[in-house]
Amino acid sequence: MATEDLYSEFEREMWRLYEEPKAKYGYNAFFYRRMLEQHGALETARRLAGNPKHHEGLTRLYELKALALSVEALVLREPWRQFFDEDVRSAARAKLRALGYDEPGLGSEA
């Protein structure tokens, strides 16, 4: 898949992370939506996943037992992980592990 196509698919995935919790749990992540609109998918992911502090949305997804729908989980998955440097991936991984979340691909870099 061409890089441009991957970026477009990543953007769709980031919007899915807004829509799915809203539909399933009634969670309206207004701040996340505003970030997507203002900064785009990649920069929003870098800002949220790369920040070592837990943001409100991550805490809410933890409460909903829906961390699989977090930006942190998304940036650690293939093929998206290639868009992010190790600092972003490491911060995302640490936050998810601190919340007891694990899934295949979450481990250390290969």
N, C-alpha and C positions, 0 to 999 in steps of 0.2 A: 504494500500500500504506500502510495506517495506521501511524503511528509505533510503536504498541504491537506490531503484527505484525512490523515491522522489528527491534525489540528482540528479540523471540522468535526470529526467524530468525538474528540476529547471535549470540545465545546458542548456537543449534544449530551455527553455523559455528565458534564458539570450541571447542565440544566435539569437533567434527570434527578440529580441529587437534591435539587430544589423541589421538583414536582412530586416525586415518589413519597417522601415523608409527609408532604402536604395531603396527598390523596389517602395514604394509609393511616396516618396518625393525627391528621388535622394540625400538623406543625407547620406554621407559616414562617419560614426563615427569611423575614423581610430584609435584614441586614445583609445576608448572603446574596439575596436577589439584587439588592442595590449594588453590591460589590461587582457582581457579574456584569451588570449593565454599565457601570462606570469604568471598570478595569479590564474586562474580558476574562475569559476562562483561565488562561495560563497565569496571569498576574494574580488573580484571586486565589488560585491554588497555591502559588508561591507564598503569598502573604499569610494565608490561613495555615497551611500545612507546615510551612517553614518556621513559624513562630513557635518557640518552645513552650509558650504559655497556652493553656487550654482556653479556647474561645467558647462563647456561650452556645453556639451551635453544636460543638462537639459534646459539651456537657449534656445538652438536651437529647442528642442522639444516644448517648450512654444511658440516660434515664429511660429512653424508649427501647433499649436493647436493640438498637439499629446502627451500631458503629460501622457495619458494612456499607452504609450509605453516607459515610463521612468522606470529606475531601482527603483526609489523611490516608484512608484505606485506598482510595482511588489512585493517588500519586505513587503508591507502592506496587501497583499492578502493572503487568505487561498489557499493552505496549506503552502505556503512559509514562512509566518510570523514566524512560529515556529523555523526557522533557525537563527533568529536574535534577539538580546537582545533589551530591551526597549530603550536603548540609540540610537541604529541604527533606530529603528522604529520611535522614537520621532523626530529625526533629519529629517527623510524622510517626515513624516507627516507635520512638520513645514514648510519645503521648498515648498511642494505642496500647502499647505494652503496659503502661502505668494503669490503664483502665481494664487490664485483663483480657484484652482482645488479641486474638491470633487467627491467622488464616494462612494457607499456603502462599509463599511469596513474600511474606512479611519479614522473613529473616534477614540476616546480614547479606551484604552484597556478595554475589558469586565471584 
